[in-house]
Amino acid sequence: MQRIAFTMRIKPGTEEEYRRRHRQVWPELPADLKRAGCQNYSLYLRGP
C-alpha cells in the first residue's frame, strides 16, 4: 500500500479550533474516502 503525506501549518492559537473541527467526522466522509480509493488515513497535529 502506498502511503501519501500532506502537511500544513495552522496559525498559532488555533490548535483548539483545529481539534474541535476534526473531532467529529462528517457522516458521509468515510464512504466518500473509500470510493476515492482511500483505505486508511490518519490526522496528526504536530506541536511546535
ABEGO torsion letter per residue (X at the ends): XBBBBBBBBBBBGAAAAAAAAAABBBAAAAAAAAAAGBABBBBBBBBX
